[in-house]
Amino acid sequence: MPIGLLTPIGESLGVSVGANDIGVIAAMVLWGLAFGVVQLSQINLTLAAASYAFEATMSLNTMAYNTCIALGALIGGLLADHAGVTSVVRFGIVLVALAVILGAVTGQGTGKRAS
């Protein structure tokens, strides 16, 4: 699927999900589950990369995680102020698409490595 199609599809899903309370609750539950999985996966991958230095590894993991939250708030706030709230949704869709492409290209999550 071309990247250009992801934005309209994502926006239409976002609009339909936010149209009623059940859709909002379902979206929040899915977001919460995904958020928890990301943090656990990040910790596991970080520890696997440097298990010999647990304290330093967890310190760097926490720093990276909080830096990403701060950058997301900064970029989201700037986009919302200068381009409107819907631009934040579009930017999120683009980031997710890039993450999926990066995972597919590098072979992450499939048990194979790109050569």
N, C-alpha and C positions, 0 to 999 in steps of 0.2 A: 504494500500500500504506500503510495507516495506521501511524503511528509506534508505536502500542501493539503491533503485531505484530512489530516489528523485534527487540525484546528477547527474546521466547521463541525466535524463529528463530535469532538470534545465539547465544543460550545453547545451544541444541540443537546447532548447528554446532560451537561451541567444545567441547562435551562429546564429540561424536563425533570431532573432530579429535584431541583429546588422549587418545583411548582406546588408541592404539597408536603405535609409534615412527614409522611411515611418515607418519601424520597429523601428528605433531609436526614432523617434518622438512619436510613440504610447507608447513605453516603458517609455519615459520621462513624458508623460501626466499621465500614470497610476501611476508612482512613485510619481509624484506631488500630485495627489489626495489622494493616500494612506498616504503620509507624513502628509498632512493636517488633515486627519481623526485621525491619531494616536495622534497628539498633542492635538486636541480638546477632544478626549476621555480621554487622560491622565489627562487633566485639570479637566474634569467633575468628574472622579473617585476620584481624589485627594480632590476636594472640597466636594464631598459627604462624604468622610471619615472624614474630619475635617472642616466642614463649620463654626464652631465657631471661628476659628483662621485663617481668610482669608490671612493676610499678611504673617504669618509664613508658611502657607500651600503653597502659591505661591512661596515663597522663596525656600523652600525645593524642590518643583517641578522643578523650574528653575535650581537649583543646580544638581539635579539628571539628568535632560535632558542634560545639558552641560557636565556633567561627562561622560555620555554614548557616546556623540559625541566624546569627547577626547579619551576615551578608544577605540572606533571604529577606529579612525584615527591611534592610536598607534598600535593596533593589525593588522589592514589592512596594515600599512606601514611595519611592521616587516614581515608579511607573504609575501608581495610583494617583499621585499628585499631578503628574504631567501628561499622562495619556489616558486616564480614566481607569476605573476598577476592572473593566473587562480586559484591559491589557495585561493585568496580573494573571488572569486565568489563561490567556493566550501564552504568556511567557511560561507558565507552569506546564502547559501542554507541550510546548517546544522542549523544555527540559526533560520531561518524561520520555518524549520521542528520542531525544539524543541519548538518554540513558539506555533505552531499549536497543538502539543501534549500536552503541558502544559494547553492551553486553553480548550482542549477536556477533559482532566483529571479533571480539577478543575471546569468545567462547566461554565467558564466565557463566556459571550456573548450569552448564551442561555436562561438566565433567571432562571436557576436552579443552585443549589450549590451541590458540592460533599459532601457526608456525611462521 
